[in-house]
């Protein structure tokens, strides 16, 4: 009889708690969104599977000695994985649209307004019972408004590691929901006539300009905001590898093999933070709600800034491109193009939207640097 009891106790069944079952169902939900709905599958898939693994009783995946424990320590706790992701994204990014129309930097900057609005929103939540967000917590939560997963993970690992799971899931969930969240806001803030505006073709950008641009961005960051140089520096490094034309093998590795490997382990490491005791809290619901508000404010601020620019510009500016100021690359730009085509079948805004989209990546990295400098 004792042997049967020992055998029973060695299985997971008698050790399951309700919270663990709920979190495993959450992991299955993320897998469903990734596989069936194709919402950010490259990240929601490993995050969802990591959530399942970390909530298995007795498995020890996230405990000292477990695989996910060391993956998290090596890649997230040190901040290495988000930086490698930024290098890969930089290697895949074309600054041409931004260089050809540098005014759209303002659109990327305006879209970051959601970050700082959410910072005050998170602090304001402390008046409600059950919420105790410190200034560091609020800063980490606020970066969700930039719709930039690697930046959100990087800042959360530095300021609020205990909230990293909820922040990462919120950031990537809202990135995945860009095609659902953004169009209603864009249509609410623009008229049919504004959405039909056609923009002039962008000028050709020389190779020399594309080589000098990441170096100039890095120099300005070093001089004025050194705390942002880890993110901006790796982004510019990856972009310069692509544009210089002499290290194609390195550039292709950063764009493909390296970023794919890092993405797998980044997702699993984030999933390892989705244990029941860390995720099933009132604060998590607050983070998810604040993330939605932040993303909506960022989208609206970008559209409004584009309308203001259009008033003072000698050339036509379609205000829809302001919505691409959030750094969900390139999904936000594709959504802008889709909404523009719905209003005018001859209105191709993709390249115009890529300018503020890339500016949004830089803007969220700069915002992270500012928050890190102020409260880190």
C-alpha positions as CSV (number, residue, x, y, z in Angstrom):
1,X,0.0,0.0,0.0
2,X,2.8,2.4,0.9
3,X,4.3,1.8,-2.6
4,X,1.1,2.8,-4.2
5,X,1.0,6.0,-2.1
6,X,4.6,6.7,-3.0
7,X,3.8,6.1,-6.7
8,X,0.7,8.4,-6.5
9,X,2.7,11.1,-4.8
10,X,5.4,10.9,-7.5
11,X,2.9,11.9,-10.2
12,X,1.7,15.5,-10.8
13,X,-2.0,14.7,-10.2
14,X,-2.1,15.1,-6.4
15,X,0.0,18.2,-6.5
16,X,-1.9,20.3,-8.9
17,X,-3.4,23.6,-7.6
18,X,-6.2,25.5,-9.1
19,X,-3.9,28.4,-10.0
20,X,-1.6,26.1,-11.9
21,X,-4.5,24.7,-13.9
22,X,-5.7,28.2,-14.7
23,X,-2.2,29.3,-15.9
24,X,-1.9,26.1,-18.0
25,X,-5.2,27.0,-19.7
26,X,-3.8,30.6,-20.2
27,X,-0.8,29.0,-21.9
28,X,-3.2,26.9,-24.1
29,X,-5.0,30.1,-24.9
30,X,-1.8,31.8,-26.1
31,X,-1.0,28.7,-28.2
32,X,-4.5,29.0,-29.7
33,X,-4.0,32.6,-30.6
34,X,-0.6,31.8,-32.1
35,X,-1.7,28.7,-34.1
36,X,-5.3,29.3,-35.0
37,X,-5.4,33.1,-35.2
38,X,-1.7,33.7,-36.2
39,X,-1.4,36.5,-33.6
40,X,2.4,37.1,-33.2
41,X,3.0,33.3,-33.4
42,X,6.8,33.6,-33.2
43,X,6.5,34.8,-29.7
44,X,3.1,33.8,-28.3
45,X,3.8,30.2,-29.3
46,X,7.0,29.8,-27.1
47,X,5.5,32.0,-24.4
48,X,2.4,29.9,-24.2
49,X,4.4,26.6,-24.1
50,X,6.7,28.1,-21.5
51,X,3.7,28.9,-19.3
52,X,2.5,25.3,-19.5
53,X,5.9,23.9,-18.6
54,X,6.5,26.2,-15.7
55,X,3.2,25.3,-14.0
56,X,3.7,21.5,-14.1
57,X,4.1,20.4,-10.4
58,X,7.4,18.6,-9.5
59,X,8.9,19.2,-13.0
60,X,11.1,22.0,-11.7
61,X,11.5,23.8,-15.0
62,X,11.7,27.2,-13.4
63,X,13.5,26.2,-10.2
64,X,17.2,26.3,-9.6
65,X,18.6,23.5,-11.8
66,X,15.8,23.7,-14.3
67,X,16.3,24.6,-17.9
68,X,14.0,27.7,-17.9
69,X,15.6,29.0,-14.7
70,X,19.0,29.2,-16.5
71,X,17.5,30.5,-19.8
72,X,15.8,33.3,-17.9
73,X,18.9,34.1,-15.9
74,X,21.3,34.1,-18.9
75,X,19.0,35.9,-21.3
76,X,16.4,38.0,-19.5
77,X,17.9,38.8,-16.1
78,X,21.1,40.0,-17.8
79,X,19.1,41.9,-20.5
80,X,21.0,40.0,-23.3
81,X,18.0,38.6,-25.2
82,X,16.2,41.9,-25.9
83,X,19.4,43.4,-27.1
84,X,20.1,40.6,-29.5
85,X,16.5,40.9,-30.8
86,X,17.1,44.6,-31.3
87,X,20.2,43.8,-33.3
88,X,18.3,41.4,-35.5
89,X,15.4,43.9,-36.0
90,X,18.0,46.6,-36.9
91,X,19.4,44.2,-39.6
92,X,15.9,43.8,-41.1
93,X,15.0,47.6,-41.0
94,X,15.2,50.0,-43.8
95,X,15.7,53.6,-42.7
96,X,15.1,54.9,-46.2
97,X,11.5,56.1,-45.6
98,X,12.6,57.9,-42.5
99,X,15.6,59.5,-44.1
100,X,13.5,60.6,-47.1
101,X,10.9,62.3,-44.9
102,X,12.6,63.1,-41.5
103,X,9.5,65.0,-40.3
104,X,7.9,61.7,-39.5
105,X,10.3,61.5,-36.5
106,X,7.7,63.7,-34.8
107,X,5.0,61.1,-35.4
108,X,7.2,58.4,-33.7
109,X,7.8,60.8,-30.8
110,X,4.1,61.7,-30.5
111,X,3.1,58.0,-30.3
112,X,5.2,57.6,-27.2
113,X,2.9,60.0,-25.4
114,X,0.9,56.9,-24.4
115,X,4.0,55.7,-22.4
116,X,4.2,58.7,-20.2
117,X,0.4,59.0,-19.8
118,X,0.3,55.4,-18.6
119,X,3.1,56.1,-16.2
120,X,0.8,58.6,-14.3
121,X,-2.1,56.2,-14.8
122,X,-0.2,53.4,-13.0
123,X,0.7,55.7,-10.1
124,X,-3.0,56.8,-9.9
125,X,-4.1,53.2,-9.5
126,X,-2.4,53.1,-6.1
127,X,-5.4,54.9,-4.7
128,X,-7.4,51.7,-5.2
129,X,-7.2,48.8,-2.8
130,X,-4.9,46.0,-4.0
131,X,-2.6,48.1,-6.0
132,X,0.9,49.1,-4.8
133,X,2.9,50.1,-7.9
134,X,6.2,51.8,-7.1
135,X,7.6,54.4,-9.5
136,X,9.9,51.7,-11.0
137,X,6.8,49.4,-11.5
138,X,4.8,52.2,-13.1
139,X,7.7,53.0,-15.4
140,X,8.1,49.4,-16.5
141,X,4.3,49.1,-17.1
142,X,4.2,52.3,-19.1
143,X,6.6,51.1,-21.8
144,X,3.8,48.7,-23.0
145,X,2.3,51.8,-24.7
146,X,5.2,51.7,-27.2
147,X,4.0,48.3,-28.5
148,X,7.6,47.1,-28.4
149,X,8.1,43.7,-26.8
150,X,11.9,43.6,-26.5
151,X,12.0,47.1,-25.0
152,X,9.3,46.2,-22.6
153,X,11.2,43.1,-21.5
154,X,14.5,45.0,-21.2
155,X,13.0,47.7,-19.0
156,X,11.0,45.4,-16.9
157,X,14.0,43.2,-16.2
158,X,15.8,46.3,-15.0
159,X,13.0,48.0,-13.0
160,X,10.4,45.4,-12.1
161,X,11.5,41.8,-12.7
162,X,8.6,40.5,-10.6
163,X,6.1,42.0,-13.1
164,X,8.0,40.9,-16.2
165,X,5.6,38.0,-17.2
166,X,2.5,40.2,-17.1
167,X,4.2,43.1,-18.9
168,X,5.7,40.9,-21.6
169,X,2.3,39.1,-22.3
170,X,0.5,42.5,-22.4
171,X,3.1,44.0,-24.7
172,X,3.1,41.1,-27.2
173,X,-0.7,40.6,-27.0
174,X,-1.3,44.3,-27.9
175,X,1.2,44.0,-30.7
176,X,-0.7,41.0,-32.0
177,X,-4.0,42.9,-31.7
178,X,-2.8,45.9,-33.7
179,X,-5.1,45.1,-36.7
180,X,-8.1,45.0,-34.3
181,X,-7.3,47.9,-31.9
182,X,-5.9,50.5,-34.3
183,X,-8.5,50.9,-37.1
184,X,-11.4,52.1,-35.0
185,X,-9.2,54.7,-33.3
186,X,-7.8,55.8,-36.7
187,X,-11.3,56.1,-38.2
188,X,-12.7,57.9,-35.2
189,X,-10.1,60.6,-35.4
190,X,-10.1,61.1,-39.2
191,X,-12.6,62.0,-41.8
192,X,-13.3,60.0,-45.0
193,X,-11.6,62.8,-47.0
194,X,-8.5,62.7,-44.8
195,X,-8.2,59.0,-45.2
196,X,-8.3,59.4,-49.0
197,X,-5.3,61.8,-49.1
198,X,-2.6,60.5,-51.5
199,X,1.0,61.3,-50.6
200,X,3.8,62.1,-53.1
201,X,6.3,59.4,-53.8
202,X,9.4,59.5,-51.5
203,X,12.7,60.5,-53.0
204,X,15.5,57.9,-53.5
205,X,17.9,57.6,-50.6
206,X,21.6,57.1,-51.4
207,X,23.6,54.3,-49.9
208,X,25.9,56.8,-48.2
209,X,22.9,58.3,-46.4
210,X,21.8,54.9,-45.2
211,X,25.3,54.2,-43.8
212,X,25.7,57.5,-42.1
213,X,22.2,57.6,-40.5
214,X,22.7,54.8,-37.9
215,X,26.0,56.3,-37.0
216,X,24.5,59.7,-36.5
217,X,21.6,58.3,-34.4
218,X,24.1,56.4,-32.2
219,X,26.3,59.5,-31.8
220,X,23.3,61.6,-30.7
221,X,22.2,58.9,-28.2
222,X,25.7,58.7,-26.8
223,X,25.8,62.5,-26.3
224,X,22.3,63.1,-24.9
225,X,20.9,59.9,-23.5
226,X,23.6,57.3,-22.8
227,X,21.1,55.1,-20.8
228,X,19.4,54.3,-24.2
229,X,22.6,53.2,-25.9
230,X,22.2,49.5,-25.1
231,X,19.0,49.3,-27.2
232,X,19.8,52.0,-29.8
233,X,23.4,50.9,-30.1
234,X,22.4,47.3,-31.0
235,X,19.7,48.5,-33.3
236,X,22.1,50.7,-35.2
237,X,24.8,48.0,-35.2
238,X,22.4,45.6,-36.9
239,X,21.3,48.2,-39.4
240,X,24.8,49.2,-40.3
241,X,25.7,45.6,-40.9
242,X,22.8,45.5,-43.4
243,X,23.6,48.8,-45.2
244,X,27.4,48.7,-45.4
245,X,27.2,45.8,-47.8
246,X,30.5,44.2,-46.8
247,X,29.3,41.8,-44.0
248,X,26.3,40.1,-45.8
249,X,26.9,36.8,-44.0
250,X,26.8,38.5,-40.6
251,X,23.7,40.5,-41.6
252,X,21.8,37.5,-42.8
253,X,22.7,35.6,-39.6
254,X,21.4,38.4,-37.5
255,X,18.2,38.6,-39.6
256,X,17.6,34.8,-39.6
257,X,19.4,32.2,-37.6
258,X,20.4,34.3,-34.6
259,X,17.1,36.2,-34.1
260,X,15.2,32.9,-34.5
261,X,17.2,31.1,-31.9
262,X,17.0,34.0,-29.5
263,X,13.2,34.4,-30.1
264,X,12.7,30.7,-29.1
265,X,14.5,31.1,-25.8
266,X,13.1,34.6,-25.1
267,X,9.6,33.3,-25.4
268,X,10.3,30.3,-23.2
269,X,12.0,32.5,-20.6
270,X,9.0,34.9,-20.5
271,X,6.6,32.0,-20.2
272,X,8.6,30.8,-17.2
273,X,7.4,34.0,-15.4
274,X,3.8,33.0,-15.9
275,X,3.6,30.9,-12.8
276,X,0.3,31.1,-10.9
277,X,1.6,32.8,-7.8
278,X,3.2,35.6,-9.9
279,X,0.5,36.1,-12.6
280,X,-2.9,35.5,-10.9
281,X,-3.0,38.8,-9.1
282,X,-5.1,42.0,-9.2
283,X,-2.0,43.9,-10.3
284,X,-1.8,41.8,-13.4
285,X,-5.4,42.8,-14.4
286,X,-4.3,46.4,-13.8
287,X,-1.3,46.0,-16.1
288,X,-3.4,44.5,-18.9
289,X,-5.9,47.4,-18.6
290,X,-3.2,50.0,-18.5
291,X,-1.5,48.5,-21.5
292,X,-4.7,48.7,-23.6
293,X,-5.1,52.4,-22.6
294,X,-1.5,53.2,-23.3
295,X,-1.7,51.6,-26.8
296,X,-4.9,53.5,-27.6
297,X,-3.4,56.8,-26.4
298,X,-0.2,56.2,-28.4
299,X,-2.2,55.5,-31.6
300,X,-4.4,58.6,-31.1
301,X,-1.5,60.9,-30.3
302,X,0.3,59.8,-33.5
303,X,-2.8,60.4,-35.7
304,X,-3.4,63.8,-34.1
305,X,0.3,64.9,-34.6
306,X,0.0,63.8,-38.3
307,X,-3.1,66.0,-38.7
308,X,-1.2,69.0,-37.1
309,X,1.8,68.3,-39.4
310,X,-0.5,68.2,-42.4
311,X,-1.9,71.7,-41.6
312,X,1.5,73.3,-41.8
313,X,3.0,71.1,-44.6
314,X,3.3,72.2,-48.2
315,X,2.9,68.6,-49.3
316,X,0.0,66.2,-48.5
317,X,0.2,64.2,-45.4
318,X,-2.3,61.5,-44.7
319,X,-3.0,61.5,-41.0
320,X,-3.4,57.7,-40.9
321,X,0.4,57.3,-41.1
322,X,0.6,58.8,-37.5
323,X,-0.9,55.5,-36.2
324,X,2.3,53.7,-37.4
325,X,4.3,55.7,-34.8
326,X,3.9,52.9,-32.4
327,X,6.8,50.5,-32.8
328,X,4.9,47.4,-33.8
329,X,7.1,46.9,-37.0
330,X,5.9,46.3,-39.7
331,X,2.3,45.4,-38.6
332,X,1.3,48.9,-37.8
333,X,2.5,50.2,-41.2
334,X,0.5,47.4,-42.9
335,X,-2.6,48.3,-40.9
336,X,-2.2,52.0,-42.0
337,X,-1.9,50.8,-45.7
338,X,-5.0,48.6,-45.4
339,X,-7.2,51.4,-43.9
340,X,-5.9,53.8,-46.5
341,X,-6.8,51.4,-49.3
342,X,-10.3,50.9,-47.9
343,X,-10.9,54.7,-48.3
344,X,-9.1,55.0,-51.7
345,X,-8.0,52.0,-53.8
346,X,-5.2,54.0,-55.2
347,X,-3.8,55.1,-51.9
348,X,-0.6,53.1,-51.1
349,X,0.7,54.3,-47.8
350,X,3.0,51.4,-46.8
351,X,6.3,53.1,-47.5
352,X,5.1,56.4,-46.0
353,X,4.0,54.6,-42.9
354,X,7.3,52.8,-42.5
355,X,9.0,56.1,-41.7
356,X,7.0,56.8,-38.5
357,X,7.0,53.0,-37.7
358,X,10.8,52.9,-37.6
359,X,10.8,56.2,-35.7
360,X,8.5,54.6,-33.2
361,X,11.2,51.9,-32.6
362,X,13.7,54.5,-31.9
363,X,11.2,56.5,-29.8
364,X,10.3,53.6,-27.6
365,X,14.0,52.9,-27.0
366,X,14.6,56.6,-26.1
367,X,11.6,56.6,-23.8
368,X,13.0,53.5,-22.1
369,X,16.3,55.2,-21.7
370,X,14.7,58.3,-20.2
371,X,12.7,56.2,-17.7
372,X,15.8,54.2,-16.8
373,X,17.8,57.4,-16.2
374,X,15.0,58.9,-14.1
375,X,14.0,56.0,-11.9
376,X,16.6,53.2,-12.5
